[in-house]
Amino acid sequence: ATTFMEHSALERETVLSYVDDRERVVVVAGHQEPHWARDWTARMLGLPPEQVRVGAPPMGGAFGGKQDPWPLMAGALAAYHMHQPVRLTYSRRESFDASPKRHPYRVNYRLASK
């Protein structure tokens, strides 16, 4: 059996969000699924997906821990309503508290051989 596991990405969550001169919400963050994050963010803001751009620069090892869009959505929401650039950076503690965990496993195997 295993316990809950923290992905513990090498880089903490950092998001830069702003509204560009074409009124598009732009989000730049280390993320493993930018198209999925774009769709969630657009839905949250009530915008068509074409009005949201998510850029994902090269990042360090995330081990599956940078798939959820919540930090990107928080940064985009603030930039959209304030019409100011927003930088959101989690502390290591905030990263551990806010990130999803891998669920525990209990596996039973039955093996046989001749």
C-alpha positions in Angstrom: 0.0 0.0 0.0 1.1 3.6 -0.6 0.1 6.9 1.1 -0.8 10.2 -0.5 2.2 11.5 -2.5 3.2 15.1 -3.3 4.5 15.5 -6.8 7.1 18.1 -5.5 7.9 19.8 -8.7 11.4 21.3 -8.9 10.0 24.7 -9.6 7.3 26.4 -7.6 4.1 27.6 -9.3 4.7 31.0 -10.8 2.2 32.7 -13.1 2.4 35.9 -15.1 -1.0 37.2 -16.4 -2.1 40.3 -18.3 -4.6 41.6 -20.7 -3.0 42.5 -24.0 -3.8 45.3 -26.4 -6.4 43.1 -28.2 -8.2 42.5 -25.0 -7.0 38.9 -24.8 -6.1 37.4 -21.4 -2.5 36.1 -21.6 -1.1 33.7 -19.0 2.5 32.5 -19.0 3.3 29.7 -16.6 5.2 26.4 -16.3 2.3 24.0 -17.1 2.1 20.6 -18.6 -1.3 21.0 -20.4 -1.7 24.6 -21.7 -4.7 23.9 -24.0 -6.6 22.3 -21.1 -5.7 25.3 -18.8 -6.8 27.7 -21.6 -10.2 26.1 -21.9 -10.8 26.0 -18.1 -9.7 29.7 -17.8 -11.9 30.8 -20.7 -14.9 29.0 -19.2 -14.3 30.6 -15.8 -14.0 34.1 -17.3 -17.0 33.6 -19.7 -14.8 34.2 -22.7 -14.3 32.2 -25.9 -11.1 30.2 -25.9 -9.7 32.4 -28.6 -9.6 35.3 -26.1 -7.3 33.4 -23.7 -3.7 32.5 -24.5 -1.6 30.3 -22.3 2.1 30.1 -22.9 4.2 27.4 -21.3 8.0 28.0 -21.4 10.4 25.1 -20.8 10.3 24.0 -17.2 12.1 21.7 -14.8 10.8 18.4 -13.6 7.2 18.6 -12.6 6.5 14.8 -12.2 2.9 15.3 -13.2 2.4 18.1 -10.6 1.8 20.9 -13.0 -1.3 19.7 -14.8 -4.0 21.4 -12.8 -5.0 24.9 -14.0 -5.9 26.5 -10.6 -2.8 28.8 -10.2 -3.2 29.9 -13.9 -6.9 30.6 -13.3 -6.3 32.7 -10.2 -3.7 34.8 -12.0 -5.9 35.3 -15.0 -8.9 36.2 -12.9 -6.9 38.9 -11.1 -5.5 40.4 -14.3 -8.8 40.3 -16.1 -10.6 42.3 -13.4 -7.8 44.7 -12.5 -6.5 45.2 -16.1 -3.0 45.2 -14.6 -0.2 42.6 -15.0 -0.3 40.1 -12.2 2.5 37.8 -11.0 1.5 35.0 -8.7 4.2 33.0 -7.0 3.5 30.3 -4.5 5.9 29.7 -1.6 7.1 26.1 -1.2 4.5 25.7 1.6 1.7 27.1 -0.6 2.7 24.8 -3.4 2.5 21.8 -1.1 -0.9 22.9 0.4 -2.6 23.8 -2.9 -1.3 21.2 -5.2 -3.2 17.9 -5.9 -1.8 14.8 -4.4 -1.6 11.3 -5.9 -4.1 9.2 -4.2 -3.0 6.2 -2.1 -3.0 2.7 -3.6 -3.8 -0.6 -2.2 -3.2 -3.4 -4.7 -3.7 -7.1 -4.3 -1.9 -9.4 -6.9 -2.3 -13.0 -7.5 0.6 -14.6 -9.4 1.1 -18.1 -10.7 3.7 -20.0 -12.7 4.4 -23.4 -13.9 
